[in-house]
């Protein structure tokens, strides 16, 4: 009887929850603590899956997160109705999540035209890409010459 009562009481205790931190300047080899955050959303998700997600919180530090692959969550990632997983921003900070690749190395080309080398991941082909360019979080117009769109694959 005492054994059964002890099991019932232990079963009523809430599970310890964890807070996982993510920052664009973090490191996926870190422990995900506030002082040593992960760098990617995928690493935070995978860490939660390894410890059991119920009742845990993921805190995103401010900055830009560039996702070159689709970020997938499934039934394992939501926690429970009584102990859901929460994803939120760090107080006073604004994380921004972009689906795509950060393009760096811009250099003057001619007149007011700039150019940069685009290194595509091996799994991406030019035909499968969605051609949208954002600059400072605003969509940029496509470069066109002579200022008309001439069909698929042209004008970018």
KEKE-3310 file (N, C-alpha, C; in steps of 0.2 Angstrom, whole numbers, plus 5000, padded with zeros to 4 digits):
npx = (5004:5009:5020:5012:5006:5017:5022:5011:5011:5024:5022:5013:5021:5027:5037:5054:5057:5066:5075:5080:5092:5095:5105:5110:5124:5128:5134:5133:5139:5139:5131:5118:5114:5110:5121:5129:5123:5114:5117:5108:5090:5087:5096:5092:5079:5082:5089:5079:5071:5079:5080:5067:5053:5042:5035:5046:5056:5060:5071:5074:5087:5090:5092:5097:5091:5096:5089:5094:5088:5072:5064:5058:5045:5037:5025:5032:5037:5029:5026:5015:4997:4996:5009:5015:5027:5036:5041:5050:5054:5069:5067:5064:5071:5073:5071:5074:5068:5074:5070:5082:5098:5111:5118:5134:5149:5147:5151:5156:5150:5147:5142:5128:5127:5129:5137:5138:5145:5136:5134:5128:5120:5123:5112:5103:5096:5097:5085:5076:5075:5068:5067:5069:5075:5080:5083:5090:5078:5068:5059:5069:5069:5070:5084:5084:5087:5084:5077:5065:5056:5060:5056:5056:5070:5077:5082:5087)
npy = (4994:5006:5007:5009:5021:5030:5029:5034:5047:5052:5051:5062:5073:5088:5087:5092:5107:5114:5128:5133:5142:5151:5159:5169:5171:5161:5144:5128:5118:5120:5121:5126:5135:5151:5159:5152:5149:5139:5139:5137:5134:5121:5114:5117:5111:5098:5095:5097:5086:5076:5077:5076:5085:5091:5105:5113:5128:5138:5150:5164:5174:5191:5195:5189:5174:5163:5151:5138:5126:5118:5120:5109:5104:5092:5080:5076:5088:5097:5096:5093:5095:5099:5103:5112:5115:5130:5143:5158:5175:5183:5194:5211:5209:5206:5193:5188:5177:5170:5161:5155:5160:5170:5182:5187:5198:5208:5219:5234:5235:5241:5258:5261:5248:5233:5217:5200:5184:5170:5156:5141:5128:5111:5103:5112:5118:5130:5130:5126:5136:5149:5165:5178:5193:5200:5216:5223:5219:5221:5218:5218:5225:5216:5215:5220:5220:5225:5232:5225:5210:5195:5182:5165:5162:5173:5190:5191)
npz = (5000:5004:4995:4983:4985:4986:4972:4966:4971:4967:4953:4952:4952:4944:4928:4927:4919:4905:4899:4884:4875:4860:4848:4834:4834:4842:4846:4839:4846:4859:4875:4875:4885:4893:4893:4884:4870:4858:4840:4830:4825:4822:4830:4843:4842:4840:4852:4861:4858:4862:4876:4879:4876:4883:4892:4890:4886:4872:4869:4858:4854:4849:4831:4815:4807:4796:4786:4777:4774:4775:4790:4800:4811:4821:4828:4839:4844:4851:4864:4878:4881:4894:4897:4886:4873:4872:4861:4860:4859:4866:4879:4874:4863:4845:4835:4818:4806:4791:4776:4767:4759:4765:4756:4753:4751:4742:4728:4719:4702:4689:4685:4696:4699:4708:4712:4717:4721:4720:4729:4727:4737:4735:4733:4727:4712:4699:4692:4702:4711:4721:4716:4725:4731:4746:4754:4768:4775:4766:4751:4736:4720:4704:4694:4678:4660:4644:4655:4655:4657:4650:4650:4658:4668:4664:4667:4680)
capx = (5000:5014:5023:5008:5005:5023:5022:5006:5014:5029:5019:5010:5026:5029:5043:5058:5057:5072:5075:5086:5094:5098:5108:5114:5131:5129:5138:5129:5143:5138:5126:5111:5112:5109:5128:5132:5117:5115:5116:5102:5084:5087:5100:5087:5074:5085:5091:5073:5069:5084:5078:5059:5051:5036:5036:5052:5055:5066:5072:5078:5090:5089:5097:5094:5092:5095:5087:5095:5084:5066:5064:5052:5043:5031:5021:5037:5040:5024:5025:5008:4992:4997:5015:5017:5034:5035:5046:5048:5060:5072:5064:5067:5075:5069:5074:5070:5069:5073:5071:5087:5105:5114:5123:5139:5154:5145:5156:5153:5151:5147:5137:5126:5126:5133:5136:5141:5145:5131:5137:5122:5121:5123:5105:5099:5098:5095:5078:5072:5076:5063:5071:5067:5081:5078:5089:5088:5072:5063:5061:5072:5067:5074:5088:5082:5090:5084:5071:5059:5056:5060:5054:5059:5077:5080:5081:5089)
capy = (5000:5012:5008:5011:5028:5033:5029:5039:5054:5053:5053:5069:5079:5090:5086:5098:5110:5117:5134:5133:5148:5151:5165:5169:5171:5155:5138:5122:5113:5123:5118:5129:5139:5158:5161:5148:5147:5136:5144:5136:5132:5114:5111:5118:5106:5091:5095:5096:5079:5071:5077:5076:5092:5093:5110:5117:5134:5140:5158:5166:5180:5195:5194:5186:5167:5161:5144:5136:5120:5118:5119:5105:5102:5087:5079:5076:5094:5101:5094:5090:5100:5102:5106:5113:5118:5137:5146:5165:5180:5186:5201:5217:5208:5204:5188:5187:5171:5170:5155:5157:5161:5176:5184:5192:5199:5213:5223:5238:5232:5247:5263:5259:5241:5229:5210:5195:5177:5166:5149:5137:5122:5106:5101:5117:5120:5136:5129:5125:5142:5155:5171:5184:5196:5205:5220:5227:5216:5224:5215:5222:5224:5212:5218:5219:5223:5232:5234:5221:5203:5191:5175:5161:5162:5179:5196:5191)
capz = (5000:5005:4989:4978:4987:4984:4965:4964:4973:4962:4946:4952:4952:4937:4926:4927:4912:4903:4895:4879:4871:4853:4845:4828:4836:4846:4843:4840:4850:4866:4879:4874:4891:4891:4892:4879:4867:4852:4834:4825:4827:4821:4835:4848:4841:4841:4859:4865:4857:4866:4883:4880:4875:4887:4896:4889:4882:4868:4869:4852:4855:4843:4826:4809:4807:4789:4786:4770:4773:4778:4797:4801:4818:4821:4834:4845:4846:4854:4871:4879:4882:4901:4897:4879:4872:4870:4857:4861:4859:4872:4881:4871:4856:4839:4830:4812:4802:4784:4772:4761:4760:4766:4751:4756:4746:4736:4725:4713:4695:4685:4687:4702:4699:4712:4711:4722:4719:4723:4729:4728:4740:4729:4732:4724:4705:4697:4690:4708:4716:4721:4715:4728:4735:4751:4756:4774:4776:4761:4744:4731:4713:4700:4689:4671:4655:4645:4659:4654:4659:4644:4651:4663:4668:4662:4671:4687)
cpx = (5004:5018:5019:5006:5011:5024:5017:5008:5019:5027:5015:5015:5027:5036:5047:5058:5064:5071:5081:5086:5097:5100:5111:5121:5133:5134:5134:5133:5142:5132:5119:5109:5112:5116:5132:5127:5119:5115:5110:5096:5084:5091:5095:5082:5076:5087:5085:5071:5073:5082:5071:5057:5046:5038:5042:5051:5061:5066:5076:5080:5089:5094:5093:5096:5091:5095:5088:5091:5077:5066:5057:5051:5037:5028:5026:5039:5035:5023:5018:5003:4994:5004:5018:5024:5032:5042:5045:5055:5062:5069:5068:5071:5071:5072:5070:5073:5068:5074:5076:5094:5107:5119:5128:5144:5152:5150:5153:5155:5152:5141:5135:5124:5131:5132:5140:5140:5140:5133:5131:5124:5120:5116:5101:5101:5095:5087:5073:5072:5070:5067:5068:5073:5078:5084:5086:5080:5066:5065:5063:5069:5072:5078:5085:5086:5087:5077:5065:5061:5055:5058:5057:5066:5081:5078:5083:5096)
cpy = (5006:5013:5011:5019:5032:5034:5034:5046:5056:5055:5059:5074:5081:5088:5092:5100:5113:5123:5133:5139:5147:5158:5165:5169:5165:5150:5132:5117:5115:5119:5121:5133:5147:5161:5157:5145:5143:5141:5143:5133:5124:5111:5111:5112:5099:5090:5093:5089:5074:5071:5077:5083:5095:5099:5114:5123:5135:5147:5160:5173:5184:5194:5191:5179:5166:5153:5142:5129:5121:5116:5115:5103:5097:5086:5078:5082:5099:5101:5091:5096:5103:5105:5107:5116:5126:5140:5154:5169:5181:5193:5207:5216:5205:5199:5189:5181:5171:5163:5157:5157:5168:5177:5189:5194:5204:5217:5227:5234:5237:5252:5262:5252:5237:5221:5206:5188:5174:5158:5145:5130:5116:5103:5105:5118:5126:5136:5128:5131:5146:5161:5177:5186:5201:5209:5224:5225:5219:5220:5220:5220:5220:5216:5216:5223:5221:5234:5231:5214:5199:5184:5171:5161:5168:5185:5196:5192)
cpz = (5000:4998:4983:4979:4985:4976:4963:4965:4968:4955:4946:4951:4945:4935:4926:4920:4911:4899:4890:4875:4864:4851:4839:4829:4841:4843:4844:4844:4857:4869:4879:4880:4888:4890:4886:4874:4860:4846:4830:4828:4827:4827:4842:4848:4843:4848:4863:4864:4861:4873:4884:4880:4880:4892:4895:4885:4878:4867:4863:4854:4848:4837:4820:4809:4799:4788:4778:4769:4777:4785:4798:4809:4817:4828:4840:4848:4850:4861:4872:4880:4889:4901:4890:4879:4869:4866:4858:4860:4865:4873:4878:4865:4851:4834:4824:4808:4795:4781:4766:4763:4760:4760:4753:4750:4740:4734:4720:4707:4690:4686:4694:4703:4704:4710:4716:4719:4723:4723:4731:4732:4734:4728:4728:4717:4704:4695:4696:4713:4715:4721:4718:4732:4739:4753:4762:4775:4772:4754:4739:4724:4709:4695:4682:4666:4648:4649:4658:4656:4652:4645:4657:4663:4666:4667:4678:4688)
residu = (UNK:UNK:UNK:UNK:UNK:UNK:UNK:UNK:UNK:UNK:UNK:UNK:UNK:UNK:UNK:UNK:UNK:UNK:UNK:UNK:UNK:UNK:UNK:UNK:UNK:UNK:UNK:UNK:UNK:UNK:UNK:UNK:UNK:UNK:UNK:UNK:UNK:UNK:UNK:UNK:UNK:UNK:UNK:UNK:UNK:UNK:UNK:UNK:UNK:UNK:UNK:UNK:UNK:UNK:UNK:UNK:UNK:UNK:UNK:UNK:UNK:UNK:UNK:UNK:UNK:UNK:UNK:UNK:UNK:UNK:UNK:UNK:UNK:UNK:UNK:UNK:UNK:UNK:UNK:UNK:UNK:UNK:UNK:UNK:UNK:UNK:UNK:UNK:UNK:UNK:UNK:UNK:UNK:UNK:UNK:UNK:UNK:UNK:UNK:UNK:UNK:UNK:UNK:UNK:UNK:UNK:UNK:UNK:UNK:UNK:UNK:UNK:UNK:UNK:UNK:UNK:UNK:UNK:UNK:UNK:UNK:UNK:UNK:UNK:UNK:UNK:UNK:UNK:UNK:UNK:UNK:UNK:UNK:UNK:UNK:UNK:UNK:UNK:UNK:UNK:UNK:UNK:UNK:UNK:UNK:UNK:UNK:UNK:UNK:UNK:UNK:UNK:UNK:UNK:UNK:UNK)
# end
